[in-house]
Each structure stands twice: as C-alpha cells, then as structure tokens.
Amino acid sequence: MRGVYNSVTDIRRKVFAAIAKMAYDDNIDLARRIEEIPYEILPGTKAKYRTSIFLERAIIGERLRLGMGLPVRDLADFAALGDGIEESAIATKYYDPPLVNIIKFACNACPEKKVFVTNACQGCLSHQCTEVCPKDAIHIVNGRSLINDEKCIKCGKCMEACPYHAIVKLERPCSASCGMDAIKSDEDGKAIINYDKCVSCGQCLVSCPFGAIVGKGQIFQTIYAMKEGYEVIAAIAPAFVGQFGPSITPPKVRAALQQLGFADVVEVSIGADLCAIEEAEDFLNKVPDKQPFMATSCCPAWSVMAKKEFPQFAPYISMALTPMVLTGRLIKKKKPNAKVVFIGPCAAKKLEASRKSIRSDIDFVLTFEEVMGMFEAKGIDMNQNFEETPLREGSNAGRNFAVSGGVAKAVKDLIEKKHPEMDVKVQSAEGLKNCKTMLMMAKAGRLNGYLLEGMACPGGCVAGAGTLQPITKSTALVKKLSSDPTNKAMADESEYKDMLKVLSEMLEEFNEDEILETK
C-alpha cells in the first residue's frame, strides 16, 4: 500500500540517500565507498529481514548499483560491486536498458497463481464450493474441501461461494500488478520480465513485498552536473503536492529544491497547458472526418501499450508531445546550456527521456522518492521556514493532469470553450488492464467520435511508482491546488501565443517518424 512506510520503503530511501551523499561528497574513492555502504545500512552480524546478513547486504549492493544506473551483476561471473562506477560518475548518462530489473536472489519465487483451501474450512454440509466448480476440481476429503491443482482453472467461483471465505487465491504481487502480463517464472520459480511486453509503468516496483524489483536511477549524475557547474533546472510534475511532506507546501517547493542545488524550478503544468491546446486542435482537425476517435498522448506507458497491443490505432494517438517534453523544450529554448531534470511520480518517464529524440530536451528523470533521498543526504530539515514563492506558471487545468480524467477534461473544456455548440464525448481508463478494455471497445466501434484518455497507473500520475503518499491523499491535494481561484482556470491560446510559435518552429526540426518514436 502506497504511503505506508515499511521495511522495503526504508531500504529504498536509505539507498537513495546513500547514493546522493556519495555524489555530494568530494574526493572519495567511489569503488571503496560503495562496498562500505551496505555495512552502514545494515550494521551488526544478525540478519534483520532475511535468513542471512550476507544476503541482505548483497541485495543492498545491487540496489546501489541500479540506483546509480549500473546493471545488475551476473551471478555466474565474478564482478566487484564497484565495477563500472567510475564510468557512471559523469554529468551526462542516459538510461541503459532494461530500466526495470529483478534482483534474482531477492525474489521469493512466489507462485504465479494458485487457489487453495485454508484452515478456515469448516467442512460444511452444503459443500457449495464443489457445486459451483465448472471443472469438478474440488472434492471432500476427510470432511474438508481439497482442490485438484491439475483440474483447477483459477476461476474463483469456489472463493465466491464459500460462506467462510476459507478459499483464497495466492498470486505473485508483481505479476498481478502488471497490466501487460509481462512477468512470469523462470525454471527456478523466480520472476522474470518479458521486455518485449514491458512498458516500464513501474507498478511491479512498488508491488513486490520483497523489494526484489528495482528501477535504475540518475541521482548520481544529476548531482554531478550540479557540481560541474551546469545550471540544473527542475521541471516538476503536477503530482508533486504533498510528496515531500506537509511542510513543503507548493509555494515552498522552489526554495526547498534550490537547497539541493537546483538553479530554478519550473512547473510542468505549463507543458500540460500546451499539450491540451495541441490535443484540442488535433481532435478538431481529425475526429471524425480523418479518424474515428483520438487518444491522449501524455502517459508514455499507456501510449506504448496501445501501440504494442493495438498497432492499428497508433495513428489515432495524438501527435502532441507530452507535458514533460514540451516543458523541457521551452526551458532549453531559453537556456540551451542548462540541464533539465524532470521530477515526477513516473517510472515510464525514464524510458521516454532515454529515447534519442528526447535526450536533448530532458537530461535526467528523478522520482519524488529519489529526490526525498537527496533531501536526507543533504540533512535538510523539512520543517524549516522555507521561502514562499507561489507557482503561477501553469493553469489549474494543467495541474489537474496528475489525476485520472484530468487530461481529457482539459482538452474537452478547451474545445467546448472555442466551440460551445460541441459536446465532446470522453472515455477515460486508469490501469493498463482497463486501458486495454477501453481499446477493445474502440475496436468494436463503440467509441467512435470519442476522446480517449489512458493512464497506466490506477488513479493517474498520483499513483506512479515514485510517489510517497497514499493515492487518495495525493488526489485530494492535487484537486485542491487545481481549484485555487487565484490561478487561471485553463490554458488560453492568446497567453501561450509566443510559446506555441516557438514549439511550432521546434517541431519543424523533427520529422513525423521521430515524433511518433517519442510516444
């Protein structure tokens, strides 16, 4: 459950803080330092979480490597923990695939899916479980229900029928969270990812209760860029509200991040406004004359899934660039030598930023959780009186992109403001499984004329793998900020005229294939 600080959360946070501290420190032997850190995070001689302290420290070591952007070591070959660390200690390093990794010796080899009878079975007279089973897989043995695994199809009917709820389904959490069905078992029962299916949504990262699935990071490189004198600008996603604790209110975010070394902070809601304007134009120009419906483009995991699973619909996904990319391009247009760091909730943004056509716009991607590690490394007191500088760049509609339904609402409102006679039909889906269902409806012709919004994470961006607080709380805080009457309600083309002109000029530098590749 997101927002519950547990042992896995604690380890992640300590690893991020250790990586950041390594980067902030000067004149240290990195190869030696990375060997010391597991002993500091897990001191003593007794295991705290697993059967062996050596195993625990080995897992910490791999998490450190991945957090610095290094690959997981092959267990079959000798390699020092610090191998490759010097090459990673640079101010410019892109994510090397794969982004999402499994530390095999941390994996519990959970069963993929199994239905079984617990001790709560009372051996009742009605035996409803046997009556509803379509495959005759349940029989009464010694007065208790027994499931024949070879016959069982895991339909769950026996679970629903049992009056004592004595029948349960055990399912690997990472696999259950994967909307792409990309996680299976290897010959040892350990989880394995099919990278041809994976869209790096990151839901498995926060679903594994053993902390065996880890994403790569760029904390180290971001801090090195600061130390080398680059002007490093944070582009912060609308889901940031409350992520760094209740004391870091939106007006205090800029001052807090500047203490980490960021030169300035720009709201990605500016890019969201521009994206809404572009998508509104796309919809008006194409639906229904040129295509039956149009899908939003903001969520990279959603758009990649759509193109993998429904390639015939690829042209129907809006050509508008994502808010992250639009914001990055605007910053680089004003300050071409600056380094832009997208700070947000999303693992898939790391994948998006690693694409060749995006690398010049977004230099680094950090999650809120990784940035919290930087705060801890710096020893910054989150309760201090930070300077207040209200963020006024974007609109409330742009900030609302962070929650499910927000993107489509912004586009719909813009269209209907410009054309009051129109009633734009909208269909939204959150979670990749539900997104697939929505596209199946579109395939059947039931969503012609619609604007489709897909969000890979249940709840929208506020449920991304790099968030720190409960999804319901994040949703409420974002909606509160996006209803602030002192801010402009929605994007206005007249206000963004100069920006749109700049974007139009920049888009002329890219051909259609390159733009499609960014999605």
N, C-alpha and C positions, 0 to 999 in steps of 0.2 A: 504494500500500500504506500503510495507516494505521500511524503510528508511525515512518515513515521521514521524517526531517527533510530536505526538499528545497527547491528554489528557490521553489516555489509556497507551501509552508508558511512559508518565511522571509518572503515578501512579506506573506502574511496576518497573521503575527504582528507584523510591523513596522507594518502599517496599524492593527491593533487597539491597539497600544501608543501610536501617534501620536494616535489619537482620544482615548484615555484621558488622555494627557498634556495635550491641548488642554482637556479638561474639568476636570482638576485645576488647571490654571494659572488665575490670576486676571488680570483687566484686560488681556486680549489682544484684538486685532482678529481675530475669527474668520474673516472673509472673506479677509483677507490671509494669515492663518496657514495656511489650507487650500491656498492657492496655493503656499506655500513648501515644504510637506511633501514633495511628490513629488521636489523637487530635493535634499532631505536623504536620502530613502530611496535615491534613485538619483543620486548626485553625478557630476560629470565631464561629458565630452562624448561618450563612446563607449557604444553600446548594450551591455548585459550579457547580455540574454536574447533580444532580437528584432532586427529589422533597423534600428530607429531608436530613439534615446534619447527622442525626442519621443513616439513611440507608447507606449513603456514608461511614461513619466510620465503620459500621458493615461489609461492603464489604472489606474495608481495613484490618480489623481484620482477616477475613477468608483468605485473600491473605497472610497475615503474617504467619498464621498457616501453610498453604500449602507450603510456601517458606521455612519453617523450617522442612518440611517433615511430619507435623502433618495432621490428617484427617479433613475434613470439619465437623463442628458440626451439629448434628441433630436438626433441628428447634423445634421438638416436645419435646425435653428433655432439662432440664437445664444443662448448662456446661459453666464454666468460660472460657474466651478467652485463659488463660494460662494453661488450663488443659493439662497435658502430656508434658509440655515444659521442665521440668527437665530431663525426660527420653530421650528427644531429644537432650539435650546438652551434647553429647558424641562424641568421636572421631571416632566411628565406628557405622554407622547406614545405613542399606540398605533401598531402596525404598519399602514402603508398598503399595500394590495395593489398589485402582487404581492410576495410575500415573497421568492421565488426569481427572480433576474434574470440575463439574459445580456448581457454587455458585447460587443456585436457585433464591434467592431474588435479584440477579443482572441481571438475564436473562430477556429480554424484551418480551419473548413469541412471537417471530416473527413468521409469518405464514410460514409453510413449503414450500409451492409453490402456487402461485396464479397469474393468468393472469387477468389484469383489464384495463379498458379504462380510460385514464386520461382526464383532461380538455382540452388537446390539440386537441381532436377530433373536426373536422370541419363540421361533418355531410355531408360529400361529396356525390356527386351524384353517383359515381361509386360503393360505398359500397364494396370495394374489400375484406374487412375482412369477410363479410358474404359469399362471393362467394367461398373463399378458405377453409372455416371451414368444416372439414370432418364429424362433429357431429351435424351440424345445431345448434350450441350453441350460435351464435351471431344474434341478431335481432336489428332492428332500432326502437327505442322508442323515440318519440318526436324529431325526426330528428337526434338522436345521437345513436351510437353503444352501445349495452348493452350485456354483457356476462352472460349466464346462467351457474353458477358455477357447478351445478349438471351434466350438459352435457359436460362441458369443460374437455379436456384431457391434457391440457397444452402442446400441440404440438408445439406452437409458430408460426404456419403458418400465423395467423392473424397479428402477430407482424411484420413479414417479408413483408406482403402485404400492410400494412398501409403506404401511401405516406407521412404522417405527423409524423410517429413514435409515434403515440398517444397511442399505446397499449404496455404495459410493463409487464414484469414478475417479481413479487416480490418473492424472495426466501430467506430463512434463510441462512445468510452467512456461518455459521459454517457447516450447512448441505451441502451446495453447495461445500465447500472446502473438504469435506470428501470423499475420494475415495473408502471407504468401505461401504458407506451407513449405517453408524453406529449411526447416530444422528436422532432421531425422537422427537415427542412431548409427554409429559405426559398428564394426564387428565386436567391439568391447562394450557396447551399450552406451558409449559416450556420445554426447551431442555433436552433430556435425552440420555445418551450414552449406546449403547449395547456393553458391554465389551467383549462379545464373538466375536464380529466383529472387534473391535478397535485394531489397531496395533501401537498406540501411535506415529504416524508420527508427530503430533503436529500442523498440518495445521489449525485445528479449533482454536487453542490457539491464533493464530495471525490473524484470520479471524473474530472473534467476535468483533463488534464495541462497545459493551458494557462492554468488559473486564470481561465477566461472566465465561469464561472457563480458568482454571488455572492449571498449572502443579506443581508437588511437586519439592522441591529443596534440595540441600545439602551444601549450602553456609556455614551455621552454623557449620556443622560437619567438613567441610574442615578446617575452621579456628581453631576450637577446636583441631584438630590434630596437627596443627602448634604450638599452644600454649602448648600442652602437650609434645613437644619436638621431634615429629616424623620428619623424613626427608621427606618432601612432595614434590613430583616431578610432574611438569605439563607435560602432554603429549598433545601437541596442534595440532589440526586438520589442514589440508592444507587450509581450507577455512578462516583462521584467517586474511588474508591480508586485512588491512584497517579497520578491525572491531572495533578497539579501537581508531579510529580517524586517520587523515592523518599524524600526527606527530609520531605515533607509527609504524614506518616502520619495515619490517621484521628483519633487524639487531638490532633493539632496543627492540624487544619483550622480550628477555630473561631478560634484565635489568629491564624492566617495571614490569614483573611478579615477579621478585625477591623482588621488593619493597613491594609486597603484602605478602611476607613470603614464597614463593616457593623457595626451595633449588636449583632447576635446571629446565631447560626446554628441552624437547626432542620433535623433530618433529615426528608426526605420519606418515609422508611420508616414514619413514623407514619401518614401518609396511605395508604401501601401496606397497612398492617395494617387500617385502617378499610375500605379498598376490598375487601380479602379477606373481611372479615366481611360486608359488604354483598352481595358477589357470591355468597358461600356461601348466604346467605338467599334471594337471587334464584333460585339454582339449585334449592334445596329446594322453593321455593314454585311454581316454574313447569315444571320438567322432570320427567317427560314429560307431565304432565296438561294443561298450558296451551300448551306449545310443545315441538317435538321435540328441540331442543338449545339451549344457551346459549353465547354467545361473550363473552369478556372485553372490557373497555372501556378498559383502561389506555393502549394505544398509539393516539394520535389519528389517525395516518396509516393504520393498519390499519382502524380503525372507519369512517373517512371513505371509504376504498376499498370496504369492504364495502357501505356504503350507496349508493355510486355505481354499483358493478358488480352488486350483488345487492340492490336496494331491497326485495325481498320479505322479506329477512332482517333488516331494520332493527329490528323489534320484538324480535328474538331476541338482540340485543346488550344486555348487562347495563345496567341503568339506573344502576348505581353510578357516581359521579363519579370522575375519575381521581385518583391519589395527589397530583399537583400541586395540583389544585383543592381537594381535601379539606384538605391541609396549609395552603394559603393561607387557607381559610375559618376554620380553627381559630386561626390567628395573628390574623386580623382580628377575630375574636370577642373575643379577649383585648386586642388593641391596635388598635382601629378606625382610628386615625390613622396607623398605621405604613404604610410602603411595603414590599411583599413582592416579592423578586426570586427567581425560580426559576433556579437554576444547575444545568445538566444537560448531557446529551450530544445533545439533540434539537432539530432544526430545526422539526419539526412542532408542538412545544410553543409556538413563537412564534405559529403560526397559531391554536392553541387559545386562547391567552391574549388574542388580539385580538378574540375573539367578545364580543358585547355582554353576554352572561350571565356571562362570566368576568372581565371587566375590573375589577370591584370586588374580586375575590379575589387576582389576580396583576397587579401593576403593571408588572413588567419580566421579560423572559426573557433570560438570557445563557447562552452555551455555555461549556464548560470552556476552550476555546481563547480566547474573548473575555476571560474572567477572567484567563487567563495574560498576556494583553496588558496588563491593568490592573496586574498584579504588576510587569511590566517597566517600565511607565510610572512607577510609584512607586519603582523602583530597589530593590525589596525583595530582600534576599539570601535565597534559598530554602534555604540551608544553615545559617541561623542557628538558635539554640536556641529554637524557639517553645514557648510554654507548652502543656502537655499537659492536655486536658480530654476524657476519653473520652466519646464519643457513646453514650448509653444509651437514647434515647427510643424507638426502634423495635425490632422483633424481628428475629431472623435471617431469618425467612421473608420479612419485608417488604424487607429488604436484597437478598434473592435475586430480587426483581422485575427487577433490572437485566439478568439473563441469560435467554436463551430457555428456556422451560419453568418459570421461577420463579413466575410469576403463577398458572398452573394448579396447580402443586404446592401453593402456599399455600392456595388455595381447596379443593382436594381434601383436604388434610390436615385443614383445619378441619371440613369436612363429615363426614369419617370419624371424627374425634375425637368429634364430637357424636352421630354415628350409626354406631357400629362395625359394624353389620350391612351397611352400604352399601359398594359397591365402585364408586367414581366413575370412569367411563371418560374418558380425556383424549386429545385430539389437539392437537398443537402444530405451528405452522408459522412459519418465520422467512424474511423476504424477501417482498415483495409478490407475486411470481410464485408462490411456493409457497403463500402465503395464498389466492390465487385458486384454486389446485388443491384446497386443502382445502375451500373453499366449494363447488366443483363436486362434490366427494364428498358434501358435506352436501345439496346439491340433489338428488343421486341417491338420497338416503335412506340412505346408508351410515354416517352418523354420528349417527343418532337415539339420544338418551339421553346424548350426549357433552357434555363441557365443552370448548369450542374456545378455544385461545389463539393469537392472531395477533400477530406482531411484524414491523413493516415493515422493520427493519434486520437483515441476516443476522448472527445471534449475539445479537440482542436489543438493549437500550438501550446496552450497552457498545460497539456498533458504530455509534452515532449519528454524525451529520455533525460534531458539535462536540467529538469526543473527540481525545485527543492521543497515545495509545499503542496498540501492536498489540492487536487484538481478543482474541487468545488470552491475552495477559498480563492484560488487564483482567478477562477471565472468571475467570482463576485467582485474582486478587486479591479480586474480589467474593466468590467462593466461600469463600476463606479467611476473610474477615471474617464472612460469614454462617454460618460454622461455629464461631464463637467460643463456647465453652461458658459463658463468664461472662455472656452476654446471654440474654434469654428466647428460647426457640426459635421460638415462634409467637404470633400475636395471641390474646389471651384476652378474651372479651367482658366478663368481670367487671372487668378492668382498664380497659377502654375504655367502661365504662357511662356515665360523665358525658359523654365526648366524643360518644358515639352519640346521647345525648339532645340535645346541642347541635346536632349535624348534622340530627337529625330536625326540630328547630324551624326550622333554616335552610332545609331542603328544602321546608317548608310555604310558604315565601315564593315558591317558583318553581312554575309550572305544568309539566305534562308536556312541552309543546312546547319550553319554554325549556331543560329538561334534555336533551331529545333534541338540541337545537341545539348543546349543548356537546360533543357527541360527534363 
